[in-house]
Amino acid sequence: MTTPGKELLFLALGGSGEIGMNANLYGCDGKWIMLDLGVTFGTHDYPGIDIIMPDLEFIEDRKKDLLGIILTHGHEDHIGALPYLAADLGVPLYANRFTAGLIANKLAEEGLEKEVKIKTVDIDAHFQLGPFGIRLMPLAHSILEMSAAVIDTPYGRVFHTGDWKLDADPVLGKPSSAAALTAIGDEGVDFLVGDSTNAFNPEASGSEGDLYDGLLTAVGNAKGRVIVTTFASNAARLKTLGRVATATGRTLCVAGRSLDRILGVARSVGYLKDFPPTVDFDEAMRLPRDKVMVIATGGQGEPRAALARMAADSHQIKLAPGDTVVFSSKQIPGNEVAIGRIMNQLAAKDILTVTEKQAHIHVSGHPGQPELAALYGWLRPKLVVPVHGEIRHMHEQARFALEKGVPDALIQENGDLVRLAPGPAKILERVRAGRLILDGDVILPADGETINERRKLALHGHITVAVIFTGKRFTDVAISYRGVPVEDERKAFVDEMREAAEKAALAPAKEQEKMREAIRLSVRRVATDWTGKKPVVDVMLVQL
């Protein structure tokens, strides 16, 4: 059972080897702290699943030694798993005001506000958790109050970046200056554990403040109703859009629960006080089309979000030929098909779409190579440990860091237990770092029997065979199927399966389980001969 000794350990349970689902542990002098506890979202590999979370078995077995969970910022891939997993860990959460407000809302929705304690930390504040001295240092990102964690231990200092970028005009918030980061470097940074998302990008990510002109032009050129979709969490973008609406003489309407939530939390902690007043959907529809602008969720193609429902004519906000939809966002890898589907629906209605490829209406929240180089120069770390990226992103950041003069870099993945100090950093062992799925209201292993059965059903279909006996004499077979690719000759297909089942049932006497298996294999053999598929076949022996 791994207990940190006189050493500094690092272990990613999520977010290393993938973008999303961030969960990082630091161990020192018998104690652990966790940084972030996020989710990623379901793909076709997980049919019926929306949310995927890290498996915390490793730290659950050691939760008596866990001192707290520190949240760098409020994006779902950093806080999304808290309502499902934090209560079982039984430790306080530490976050800045805005992030704490988002977490409080999430916990309240699950009825957990009394079970999980949130400790709000002032921006740039210092606090102590056992052997760990923590300073939450503000950096720019596409959400308010993103905070890097400067972690002081008896065995060295870690600068854990969280998600970040450099931004000379962030619109909202005040990230740490180059001078402040240089001062940290002057004090000494041993380990930089950092965001790798845009490690291949040779250009800087760009400033939020530079988007006003592009958005003003996109909205100003529109003739009809304008819908702007962006990441709901980007309060700075919302402020810019509010300014654009005012400058173009359009009344604002907001469509989407997550937008309402972000606006509410931002205002509650002192931001967006000058955001223009908004109208409801009915009032927006009564206004002249060229006098309204709607900010909507759904830029990533989410099927239940406001934009998808508008595109499908199932939302109170109705779109008409000549209207404009502005995508003030970037396609997250994996969402291209869903976004394309919505764009095609809009095009079919003769609605104009404007994306970042046509106008300067979006900037990334992650650092390109110039920003990485600047941070290396300010902090002067002895070792870079890339996180928050797929394997290729992390390897590229390691390569780039060495190219820029960082003495050493270490590539690790989820489940690699790393000793950072004392001595040369190295991977000690592999530990369990699996995934959990939220299936309805139930949390299950992502590689468990339920999801494997669902994959088989999705791939091959399902057949039910009921074999009926009266007394000990076989009398009938009833067969039904779903998802098996037979449509034109359904009766002939069922008849052949029934004949195979009857032959198996009438074979010399067998015990029930052997008979059931013989029938199952006979029916599946017919289905495979017809379709090339291997359906899941369930056999019921019915005694009358």
N, C-alpha and C positions, 0 to 999 in steps of 0.2 A: 504494500500500500504506500503510494508515493506521498511523502510529506516533505516539504522543502526544508533543507538543512541550512547551513551557513552558506547560502548561495542565492542567486537570483534566477528564477525559472520563468519561461514564457511558454504558453500553450494556447494555440488557436483551436477552438471547438467549432468555429465557423468563420467564413470570410477569407480564408487563405486557400487559393485554388478555385475561387468563385467570386463573383461580385454580388454581395448580399449576405444576409444571415450572419452578421458579424457577432462574434462572441469570443473574447480574448481573456486569458487568465495570466496573472503574474503571481509567482510564489516566492516567499522569502521568510526565513526564520520561523518556519512552521505555519505560516499564514498565507492566505490567498486573497486577492482582489480580482473582480471581474470588470472588464471594460466593454460595455455595450451588450445588448441581448436582443438581436433582431431576427427578422424573418426574410425568406425569399418567397417567390410566388410560384404556384403550380404551373407545370408545362404539360405537354401531351404525354410525357412519361408517367405522369401521376393523374390518371383519369378521375375526374370528379373532385380534385383537390385544389383549393385556392391558396392555402398557406402551408409553408414548410418551415420547420424550426430546427435549431441544433439540438442534438441529444446531449443532455447535460449529465449523463450517468457519472462521468469522471468526478465532477465537482459535487454532485448530489451525495456521492459516497464520502465526501470530505467536507460537507457543508458546515460542520462544527468549526472548521478552520477558515471559513469564508467570512470576510469582514464587511463586505459591501459590494454593491454594483454601481459603477460610475458610468454615467451616460454622457457621451461626447456631444450628441445633438439628437434632434427629434425625428429624423427620418425613419421610416418603417423598418429598413434593414439594420437599424441600430436599436430601436425600442419596441418593435412590433411583437416580440415574443413575451414581453413583460406580463401582460394579462394572463398568460397561460402557464408560465414557468416560475415567475418571481416569488409567488406566495409559498411554493414548496421549498425554496431556498431559505426563506425566513430572515433575510438581511435587509438593511436599509438601502434605498436608492439615493444617489447623489447626482444632482443636475442643476444647471442654471435655471433661471426663472421661467423662460419660455418653454424649454424642454420639460421642466417639471409640470407646467400647466398642461402640456399635451399628454404627458403620462397620467396625470390626475384624471383627465377626461376618459382615457382608455380604461383605467382601473375602475372608475365609477360605472362605466357601461357594463362591466362584468361583475359589479357588486363587490369589488375588492378594496374599496377605499380605506376600510378599517383594518384590512389584513396585511397590506404592504405599506411600509412607512417611507415617505419621500422627504428627503432633507434637501431643501433648496440652498444652493451655494451661490454666493455673489460672484459676478464676473471678475475673473482674475484673482479669486480668493485662494488662500492656502488652507489645508486642513490635514490632519494626521489620522491614518488608519493603521494601528499597530506599528509595524516597522516601515510602513509606506508613508512618505510625505507627499501630498498631492497638491498640485497647483493646476487649476483649470484656466488655460490661457486662450483668449479669443483669437480665432482665425476666421477668415472669410470662407463662405460656402454658399450654397443655394438655399439656405435656411438660416433663420435667426439664431444667434448665440451658439454657433459651433465652437467647441472648446477642445483644443489639444490638451492632453494630460501630461504634465511634467511630473515624473515619478522619481522621488529620491529614495534610495535604499542604502543600507550599509555597504552594498557591493557595486554601486554605480547608479548613474542617472539615466532614465529612459525619457525620451521625448516621443510620445505616442500621438501621431498627428490627428487621428480621426480623419474625416473627409475634409478637404481644404482646397484653397486656391489663393492666389494673390489678387487683390482687387483695390485699385487706387480710388475707386468711387463705388463703394458697395451699396449705396442708396440708403440702407438701414444698418445700424450697428457700427461698431468701431473695432475692427480687427487689430491685433498687435502690430506695432510698427517694426520696420527693419531694425531700428535701434534696439527695441525691446528683445527681439529674437537674437540679435548679436550679443546682447548682454547675457542671455542664457548660454550662448555658445562660449562666451568669455569665462563663465563660471565652470563650464565643462559639460559636455553631453557625451555619454559613452555609447548609447544605443538609440538609433532613430528607427522607430517602428512606424512605417508609413504607407499611405495611400498610393496604389500603383495603377489606378484605373486608366489614366491617360498617359502612361509612361511612353507610349509610342508617338505621342503627339509632339511634333517639333515646334509647335507654336504655343504661346501662352493662351490660357483659357479665355481671356477677355473680361471686361468689366461690365457689371450690371448697369452702371450709369450710362454706358455707351449705347444702350438699347433704345433709349427714348426716341431718338430721331427715326430709327427704322420702324418702330411700332407706330409712331405718329403718322408716318407716310403710309403704312399699310392700312391703318384705320381711316386716315383722311382720304385715301383714294377710293374707298368703298362707297358704293352707291346705295346699297340697301341696308338690311340688318347686318350687324357684325357680331360674330361669336369669336371670342379669343379663348383658346384652351392652353393651359400651362400647368406646371406642377403646383398643386394646391399649397404645398408647404413653402413655396417661395414668396414670402411676404414682401420682399423687396420688389419682385416683379409685379405683385399686386399694387404696390404703391405707384409704380411707373404706369401701370394700366389705368389707375385712377386719374393720374395727371393727363394721360392721353384722352380719356373720355371727356374730361373737362375742356381740354384744348380743342377738341373736335365738336363740341356742343352736343355730346351724346349723354343720355341718362344711363346710369349703370344698373345692371341686374346681375345677381350672382346665382349660379345654378350648380348645386352640388354640396352635399353635407360636409365633405372634408374642407371645402372652401369656407363654409360658415364657421367650422370649428377653428380653422387657422385665424380667421379674422377676429373671432371672439377672444381667443387666447392672446393674440398679439396686442389687441386693445387693452386687455386686462393687465398687461405688464408694461404698458406705456408706449407701444408702437402703433402706427397707423391711425393716430388721432385725427389726422386731416383727410382720411379716406372719404371720398364723396358719399353722400347718401344714396341708398339703393332702393329700387322698387321691386314689387313682387312680379310673378310671371304674368298675371292678368293685366297689370298696369303696363308692363313691357309690351304686351301684344296690342294694347290700345294706342301706344305711341306711334307716330310716323316712323316708318322703317329706317329712315336715315337719321333718326334721333335717338336710337337706342344701341347700346353695346352690352353684350352678355359675356361675362367671364364664366366659363364652364369647365367642369372636370371631364376627363375622358380622353386626353391627348395621347394616351398609350393604347387606345383601342379597347378599354375595359367595357365589356358588354352591358353592364348595368349602370354605367356612368351617364351623366347628363348628355354628353355629345352623342354617344351611341344611340340614345333614345330619341334625340332630335333627328338624327340621320334616318331613323326608322319610323319617324312620324308618331312616336309614342310618348312624346313629352309635351308639356303645356306650351313651351316655346316652339313655334312652328317656323320652318325655314321655307323660303320661296326662291324661284329662279332670280339670279342677280344678287342674292345675299353672299356674304363672304365669311369664311371660317379661317382664322389665323392660328396656326400651330406654333405658339411661342414655346417650343420644347423640342427636344431631340428624341429620336426613336431609340428606346432602350433595346439592345440586342435581344431578340426573341419575340419582340412585339410587332415586327414588320408586317406579318400577315394580318393581324387584328387591325392595325392602323390602316393598312391598305384597303381592307374591307370597308371601313367607314369612309375613306376617301372616295372609293368607287361609288358608294351610295350617294355621297354628296354630289359627285360629278354627274351621276345619272339625273339628279334634280336640277342640273345647270347652276350649281352653287360653286363659286370660286374658292379655291383653297390657296393659302399662302404659307409656305414653310420656311425653315431656316436656310434652305438651299436657294431660295429666291430673294430673301431679304435678311438684313441683320436684325433678327428678332429673338435670338437666343444665344446665351453663352453657357458653357459648362461650369459645373461647380467643382471640378477636379483639376489638379495641376498638370500642365504640360511640362515638357522638358526644361524650358527656361525657368519655370517656377521651382521645379525640383532642384535645379542647379543653384538657384538663389538661396534656397533653404539650406542646402548642404554647405554653402559658403558662410552663411550666418551662424549655423549651429556647430559646424565642424565635428560631426560625430565620428567615433572610431569604428562603428559598425552600423550598417544599414540592414534592417530586416524588413523586406517588402511584405505587405499584407494587402487586403482589399483589392483583389484582382484574380483573374484566371492565371494559370501557370505561366502563360506567355507574357502577361503583363508584369508579373513579379520577377521573372527572369530578366526582362528588359530593364526594369528599374535597377536591379542589382548590377547589370552590365553598365548602365549609364552612371550609377553612383561611383563605380570603380574608375570609369573613364574620367569623371570629374574630380578624382583625387581622394575619395573616401577610402581609408585604408583597407576595409574589409566589408564583405556582404555575406549574408547567410540566407539561403532559400529554404523555407519550411512550408509544410502544408498542414491542413487540419489534422490534428492527432499527433503531430511531431512535438514531443516534449523537449524543449530546448533549454540547456543551461547557458545563460548569457555570461555569468561570472560566478566564481573567480575562474581564471584561466581562459584559454581561447574558447569562444562560443562554439557549441556543438550540439547536435541532436543526440539525446540520451536514449530514447526509446519511442516506440509507437504506442499510443493509447487509443481507446475507443473514442471516435468522434463521428457518430452517425447522425441520422436525420430523423425527425419526427414529423408526422403530418397531422393537420387538423382536419378531421373528416366529420362534417356536421359539427356536433358538440363533443366529439371524442378525439383524444390524442392517441395516435398509434405509431408504431415503428414504420418508417418509410419503406423498409425492405421486408415488412411482415407479411403474414399470410393474406390479410385482407386486400392489400393493394396488389399483391401478386395474382390473386384470384380475379381482381377487377381487370387487370391487364389481359389475362387470358380470355375473359369474357369479351372485352373490347376487341381483341384480335381475332378470336375464333367463333364467338357466339355460344349459344347455350341450347341444349336439348333436354327435355324432360320425358322420361318414359315411365308410365304406370302399368305394371303387369298385374293383372287381376286373377286371383284364385278363388274358386268356390270350394270350400273344404280344402282338399289337397289337389284338386283338379284345376289345371290352367283353363281359363275361360276367355280372356280378352287382353288386348294391349291398347293403351291410349298414348299418343305421342303428340307433343307440341314443341315448337322451337322458336327461338328469337335470335336475330342477328347472324344466322347462317345464310350465306349468299345463294339462296335458291328462291327464285320468284316465279318463273314461267311454268315450271313443272312441279309445283308444290305437292299435288296429290300423288304423283308417281314417286316423288322423293319420300313422302311419309309412308306410302304403301311398302316401299322397299325396306325402309327401316323397321316397319312393323313386322314384315316377314322375317327379317333377321332376328328380331327380338323373340318372335314366336319359336323359331328353331332352337334358340338358346334356352328358352323356357321349357321346351318339350324334350330336351336332351335327358339322358339318364339322370336319375335323382341325385341332387347335390345338396349340400347344406346351403342355407340361404345366402350367406355372404359370397360363396363361390358362384352361385347362380347369378346373383346381382352383378358380379364382376364380368361374368361371361356375357350377360346381356349388354352391359355398358360397352365392352370392347366390340361386340358385334355391331351395335348401332353406330359407334364412332367410326368403324371401318367403312360402313356404307357412306357416312357423311364425308369422310376423307376421300373416298373414291369419286364422289360427286363433285366435291368442291376444292380439294387440296388443303382444306382446313382441318383442324383437330378440335372440334367443339368440346366444351365442358358438357359431359353427359351425366345427368342424375337419374338414378333408377329407383323407383319405389315399388316394393312388393306389397300389394294390397290384398288382404285376406278378408273375404266376405263370409 
